[in-house]
Amino acid sequence: MGEEMDGLISFYGSHHAMRAEKVLKQAGFKVTLIPGPRELSPNCGVALRLVYAQAAPALVILDRNKVQIEAVHVYRPRVLGRMQAAPATEGIAGGPRRFSQLKTALASLWGK
């Protein structure tokens, strides 16, 4: 049995989501496009599910391919009519950013 797909990447446009899916699948990641939960992002109707533990290496791959994201979230399907979601790390959401900024933030969190 595989790992739970408990992560979600939101985007500013569906073309970014579709490109991210293609790039990550080619790199061997298990990802799935889903309808974007409005509770997490009103910007795009499409989001990408993945194993949250693989979010950091996925961000590096997306950065190398210049794919822009909105945010990375811990994502669990609805429980009692409400979705459980939390931002993955501080500073990821908000404004179009390239992954070089995300890598810097993640590196500082990891102490590298």
N, C-alpha and C positions, 0 to 999 in steps of 0.2 A: 504494500500500500504506500502511496506517495505522500509527500508532505501536504499539509493543508494550504490552500491558496488563500491566505489571510491578509494579503496586502493589496493595495489598489493604487494605481497611478491615475491622477486626473489630468486633463489637458485643456488647452484653450480652444482647440479645434479638432474636429474628427480626423483631419488629414494627419495631424501629429500622432493621434492614437493608432491609426492604421499603419503608419510608418514605424512606430515603436514596436507594434506587434511583429511586423516583418523582420525588423532588425534583431529583436530578442529571440524569435524562433530560430532564425539562422544561426544565432550564437548558442543554441541549445537550451534556452530557458523554456519552462512550461508557463505559458501565458494564455489568457483568454480575453477577448473583447466582450464587454458587457454594457448594457445601458448605464450611463453615468448617473449615480444616485444624486438627486437634486439637493439632498441634505448635505452633501460634501462639496458640490460644485455646480453652480448654475451656468457655467460657461460652455460646457460641451456635453452633448448627449451620449458620448461614448467614453468609457474608462477601460483600463487594462488591469485585470486581476493577475496576481503572481504570488509566489511564496514570499512572505515578508522578509524572511531571513536572507533572501537573495536580492533584496532591494539595492543594497550598496553596489554589488558588482553589476547589477543591471543598469544603475545610473552611470557607471563608468562606460559601459558599452554604448548607452544612448548619447553620452557626451561626445564620444569619439565619432559618432555618426551625426552629431549636431541636431539631435531630436530634442525639441523643447517640451517641457512638462509644466503643469501648474503646481502639483503637490503630490507627495507620497503619503498614504494613509494606512493605518492598521484598519482592516475591514473585516467585519463579521456580519453575516446576513441577519435579517430582522429577527428580533427576539421580543415576543409579546407586543408586536406591532411597531416596535422602534428598532432602528438600526443601531448597532454598537459601532462607533467609529471614533478614532482619535488621530490627531496629526502624528505622523511618524517621528519627526524631529522638528524642533523650532526653526523658523526661518526659511523653510522650504516653500511654503505657500506665499503668494503675493507678488504679482507682477511677473511679466515674462522674464525668465532667467535662463541662462545657459548652465549646463551641468558643471562647468569649471567652478562656479560659485558654490554649487552643491558639494562638489568634491572637497573644496576647501573647508566648508562647514563640517562635513563628515570627518575629515582628517583631524580637525581640531577636537571633535568629540572623541575620537579614537586615540588622541594624544600622539599623532604622527605628524 
